[in-house]
């Protein structure tokens, strides 16, 4: 039973790590998009 508990905890930790990486990638993509929009707007305003 202890092995099962350990495997479940490892599985959950792995999923949480994947969620964190996906959140970081999403935040990075949003930041890059925002920077591109700002750059476009600055160029369009000149």
C-alpha positions in Angstrom: 0.0 0.0 0.0 2.9 2.3 0.8 4.3 1.8 -2.7 1.0 2.7 -4.3 0.9 5.9 -2.2 4.4 6.8 -3.3 3.6 6.2 -6.9 0.5 8.3 -6.7 2.4 11.1 -5.1 5.1 10.9 -7.8 2.4 11.0 -10.5 0.8 14.1 -8.9 4.1 15.8 -8.6 4.9 15.1 -12.2 1.6 16.5 -13.3 2.1 19.6 -11.1 5.5 20.1 -12.7 4.0 19.9 -16.2 1.3 22.4 -15.2 4.0 24.8 -13.9 5.9 24.5 -17.2 2.8 25.1 -19.2 1.9 28.2 -17.1 5.4 29.6 -17.6 5.2 29.0 -21.3 1.8 30.7 -21.5 3.1 33.7 -19.6 6.1 33.9 -21.8 4.0 33.7 -24.9 1.7 36.4 -23.6 4.6 38.6 -22.8 6.1 38.2 -26.2 2.8 38.9 -27.8 2.4 42.1 -25.7 5.9 43.2 -26.7 5.2 42.6 -30.4 1.9 44.6 -30.1 3.7 47.5 -28.3 6.5 47.4 -31.0 3.9 47.5 -33.8 2.0 50.3 -32.2 5.2 52.3 -31.7 6.2 51.9 -35.3 2.6 52.7 -36.5 2.6 55.9 -34.4 5.8 57.3 -36.0 
